[in-house]
Amino acid sequence: MTHSFALHIPDADLEPEPLAPEQIVSGNPQVSGKVVWESPDGRRIRGIWQITPGVVTDTEADEVFVVISGSATIEVEGGATLSVGPGDMAVLREGDRTRWTVHETLRKAYAVSL
């Protein structure tokens, strides 16, 4: 997208983004998302992401996000434990190894830099 725009995040249609089986620790979490903007070089991405309850692991990109709905506890290996819910902003560093315990389906708006 090369023009300015607005998007109502709670109602945005998302596409399934299957998790790798080794990422799932417990439950049956389902992930969906939508990239709403990407820089021409692909190094900056803005989007919406959602995950249903369960526990998953991930290795993070350089990211800032704001939780729109739902809640989760994010344990950063060797670092902080973040409790996030609606209205919370979080910053994850590239390479952070995380464990997400999703309590209620979580939807976030994010900005990633690669």
C-alpha positions as CSV (number, residue, x, y, z in Angstrom):
1,M,0.0,0.0,0.0
2,T,1.4,3.4,-1.0
3,H,-1.3,5.6,0.4
4,S,-2.5,6.7,3.8
5,F,-5.3,4.7,5.3
6,A,-7.3,3.9,8.4
7,L,-8.5,0.4,9.5
8,H,-10.8,-0.7,12.3
9,I,-8.6,-3.4,13.9
10,P,-11.3,-5.3,15.9
11,D,-13.3,-6.0,12.7
12,A,-10.4,-6.6,10.3
13,D,-10.6,-9.9,8.4
14,L,-7.5,-12.1,9.0
15,E,-6.0,-15.0,7.2
16,P,-4.8,-18.3,8.9
17,E,-1.1,-18.4,9.6
18,P,-0.4,-22.0,10.8
19,L,2.1,-22.5,13.6
20,A,4.9,-24.9,13.3
21,P,4.1,-28.0,15.4
22,E,7.3,-27.5,17.5
23,Q,6.0,-24.0,18.6
24,I,3.0,-25.5,20.3
25,V,3.6,-26.3,24.0
26,S,0.0,-26.9,25.0
27,G,-3.6,-26.5,23.8
28,N,-4.6,-26.0,20.2
29,P,-3.8,-22.3,19.6
30,Q,-4.8,-21.0,16.2
31,V,-3.0,-18.0,14.6
32,S,-4.3,-15.6,12.0
33,G,-3.0,-12.2,10.7
34,K,-2.9,-9.6,8.0
35,V,0.0,-7.5,6.8
36,V,-1.5,-4.0,6.1
37,W,1.7,-2.3,5.0
38,E,5.2,-3.3,4.0
39,S,8.1,-1.2,3.0
40,P,9.4,-1.6,-0.6
41,D,12.5,-3.4,0.8
42,G,10.5,-5.7,3.0
43,R,12.3,-4.6,6.2
44,R,9.4,-2.8,7.9
45,I,6.0,-4.5,8.3
46,R,2.8,-3.3,9.9
47,G,-0.1,-5.6,10.6
48,I,-2.7,-7.3,12.7
49,W,-2.1,-10.6,14.5
50,Q,-4.4,-12.9,16.5
51,I,-3.9,-16.0,18.6
52,T,-6.4,-18.2,20.4
53,P,-5.8,-19.6,23.9
54,G,-2.9,-22.0,24.4
55,V,0.9,-21.9,25.0
56,V,3.4,-21.4,22.2
57,T,7.1,-20.5,21.9
58,D,8.7,-18.1,19.4
59,T,11.9,-16.3,18.5
60,E,11.0,-12.6,18.1
61,A,11.7,-9.9,15.6
62,D,12.3,-6.3,16.6
63,E,8.7,-5.4,17.3
64,V,6.4,-3.0,19.0
65,F,2.7,-3.9,19.4
66,V,-0.5,-2.7,21.1
67,V,-3.0,-5.3,22.4
68,I,-6.5,-4.6,21.0
69,S,-8.3,-7.4,22.9
70,G,-7.6,-10.5,24.9
71,S,-4.7,-11.2,27.3
72,A,-1.5,-13.2,27.5
73,T,1.6,-13.7,29.6
74,I,4.8,-13.5,27.7
75,E,7.9,-14.9,29.3
76,V,11.2,-13.7,27.8
77,E,14.0,-16.2,28.3
78,G,16.5,-14.6,30.6
79,G,14.4,-11.5,30.9
80,A,11.1,-10.1,32.0
81,T,7.6,-11.7,32.2
82,L,5.1,-9.4,30.5
83,S,1.4,-9.5,31.3
84,V,-0.5,-7.8,28.4
85,G,-4.1,-6.9,27.8
86,P,-6.2,-4.4,26.0
87,G,-4.5,-1.0,25.6
88,D,-1.0,-2.4,26.6
89,M,2.0,-1.7,24.4
90,A,5.0,-4.1,24.5
91,V,8.4,-4.0,22.9
92,L,10.2,-7.3,21.9
93,R,13.8,-7.4,20.8
94,E,15.1,-9.3,17.8
95,G,16.2,-12.7,18.9
96,D,14.2,-12.8,22.2
97,R,13.1,-16.3,22.8
98,T,9.6,-16.2,24.2
99,R,6.8,-18.4,25.7
100,W,3.3,-17.0,25.2
101,T,0.6,-18.2,27.5
102,V,-2.6,-16.9,25.9
103,H,-5.5,-16.6,28.4
104,E,-8.1,-15.1,26.1
105,T,-7.9,-14.8,22.3
106,L,-5.4,-11.9,21.8
107,R,-5.5,-9.5,18.9
108,K,-2.7,-7.0,18.4
109,A,-1.6,-4.3,16.0
110,Y,2.2,-4.5,15.4
111,A,5.1,-2.9,13.7
112,V,8.1,-5.1,12.9
113,S,11.6,-4.0,11.7
114,L,13.8,-6.6,10.1
